[in-house]
Amino acid sequence: MKGRIHSLQSLGAADGPGLRYIVFMQGCPYRCVYCHNPDTWATDTGEEYTADAIIERVMRCKTYFGKDGGVTVSGGEPLLQAAFVRELFTELHERGTHCVLDSSLMMDGEDARALISEADMILADVKFTDDERVQTLCGGSLAALERNLELAARNEIPVVTRTVIVPGLNDSDTELEGLAAFTKRYPNIVKCELLPFRKFCIEKYRMAGILFPLEQTPEADKAAVKAMEIRLSELRKNI
């Protein structure tokens, strides 16, 4: 089996615990309004790799992982190639390597469920917590996200949620309270991260001839988002 890969990063420190080898999958069925990587959308581009070819590259870096590091598979959307990623995780586990899945978790199906169950940790991109905006602003399914979070909870897989904070879109107290209530439903969610909206991607959109929906939206203030993250943690403790 082969998977379509957008890019490989030998050592990253922001996508799971420790130092990690990052595999960015090619292809994404969603169109989130703040997406920074329109170059990952197409399903017929990227470079094809077998799991063994990726593992060969990973093993060259394994001495740098330490006790906490490992491999993170991100995207694009990894669940779009779930069978391939599961094969990769299975083989990595045979080599004693920790595996993190970085996904929106908005896809259903047997392959998706099998992959989720194989992960050691999940970085879950929680876009919004109401189905209408998940559909209109991302083209995804909140119900699928909920089912997959429940699956991860049953399997006691630790989950870190990530939510991009966009000024005027989801930076209100009401939104924060809703996110706290939503994430508190799953006891395996160990941390909720808030990420400030940025516009470094504009040139990618222009080069591709695609309109960036939030081009006129101001970037989020990093300090304000950090304060929101602390507030979110407090809200979750009091639920």
N, C-alpha and C positions, 0 to 999 in steps of 0.2 A: 504494500500500500504506500502511496505517496501523498504528501500534503503540499498545498501551495503556501509558500512562505513569503511574507513581505520583506522581512529583514531579521537579522540576528544581532544581538548585542552580547558581547562576551562577558562583561561584568557590570551589573547594575545594582544600585543600593536603594532604590525607591519602589520596588515592586515585590515586596515580601520580605521576610526576615533575612538578615545577613547579606552577603554578596551573592548575586544570582546571575545565571545565564538566562537571557531573555529571548524567547522565540515569539516573534510577531507574525501571527497568521494573516494570510491575505483573504479578503472577502468579508463583507458585512452587509446584512440585509436592512440595517436601520439607517436612519438619516437624522440623527440627533442635531438639534439646531446649533449646538456649540461644538460639534465634532472638530477636532484638530487634525484629523488624518483622512481627508477625502481620498488620498492615494491608496488607502486600504480597502475601499469599497468594492472595486471590481473583483469578480470571482474568476476571471480568466487571465489575470496577470500574475506577477510574482514569479518565484522560482520553485520548481518542484524538488522536494527532498524526500528520501525515505527516513523512517525513524532512526535506522542505524547510522545514516549519514550525519544526522543531527547529534546523536549520542557520541559519535566519534569526536565531534567538535567540543561537546560538553566535557568529555573526560579529560581533555587537555587543560581545562580550567578548574577541575574539581579540587585540586589542592588549595585553591584560594577560597573555597566555600566555607571552610571551618565547620563548626558544629551546627550553625544555624542556616547556612546558605543552601543553594540548590538551583532548581530550574523553575522559571515562571513562564507560562504560555499565555500570551496576550493577543491583541488583535489590532484591527479587524475584530471579528467575533469568533473565538475559538470553537463555540458550540456548532458553528456552521460546518466544521470539519471534525466533529466530535469523535468519530471512530478512529481517525488518525491520531488525534491527541491522546485518546485513551491508550492506544498501542504504545505511543511514546512514553506516557506515564508508567505503564506496566513494565516496560523494559528498563526505565530509569529506576523504578523501585527495586528491581532485581539487582541493581548496582548500588543500592543503598542511598539513593538520591531523593531528597525532599522535593515534592512537586506542588506548585501553586498554580491555580487556575484563576486568571483575571478575565472576568466576563460580565456581561449585562444580565446573564441568567434569564433572558427573555425568550428562550426557545424551548419547546417541548420535544418529546420523542424518546425512544428507547436508548439511542446512542447518547443523547444529551444526559439522560439520567445515569447511564453507566459511567460516563466521564466524570460527572459531578461526584459520584460515589468513590471514584478512584483518587480524587484529589486529597492532598494532605492539608491544604488550606485554600480558601477561596477569597479573592478580592472581588467583591460584588459592586458593580456600578449601579447604584440606586439612583435613577435619573430623577424621577418624581414619585410621589406616593399616592397619586390619584390616577385612575385608569384613563380618563379623558386626555390629560396632558401627556401621559406616556404614549398614547396613540397619536395625538396630533403633533407633538413636538419631537417625537422619536420614531414613531412608526412601529412601536413594540407593544408588548402585552404585560400588564401588571400582574394578571392572573398567573401567567407562566413564571414570572419572577417569584411570586408567592409560593407556588408549588415547589419550585426548585430550592427556595430557602427552607421550606419545610422538610424536603428530602435531606438537605445538608444537616439540619437539626437532628433528624432521626438517626443520622449516621455520626453525629457528634463531631462534625467537621468544623473547625473554627473558621469564622467568617469575619472579614473586615469590610465594612461598607465604605464606598466612596461616592460623594455627591458634589458635583460642580455647582458652586454658588454664583448665580448670574444676577447682577443688580436689576431690580425691578421685576424679576421673574420668580425667584424662590428665596429671597433674602429677608422675608418678613418673619416676625415672631410666630405668626400663625403657621407658616411653612415649617419653621423649626420645631414647633410643638407637634406637628403632624409627623415629621420625620422621627422624632423621639418615640412617639407612640407606635409607629410602624416597626421600627427596628427592635423595640422592646419585646415584641411578640416572639422573637426568636432567641432563645437562651444561649445559642452558640455564637451570637454576634459579640465578638470580644472588643471591637473598637469601631467607632464611626468617624471617618475622616471627611473633612470638608475642604474642597479644593477651589481656589479663586479662579474665576473665569478670566482667561487670557485670549489675546488675538494674534498670537504668533503665526497662526495658520493662514492669515489672509492672503499671503503671496501664493500659497499652494492653491487656493481657490481661484485666484486670478489666472494663474498659469494653466489651470484646467478649464478655464472659461465657465466656472460655476459661481453663482452668487452665494456669498456667505451671509446667511440670514441675520446674523447679529453684528454685522460690520459697524453699525452705528451705536451699538450698545457699549457703554463704558466698561472698562475692566474692573474687576472687583478689587477692593482694597485688601491687601494681604493681612494687615493687622486686624481689620474688622472681621474677616473670615476666621482668623484664629480665635478671636473673642467669641464668635458664634459657635465654634467647635467646643470651646470650654463650656459655654452655656448649654449646648446639646448634651454634653456629658452629665451636667447637673440635672437637666430635665429627665434624662433616662434613669438616673439614680432615684428620683422621686416618684417614679411611676410604679 
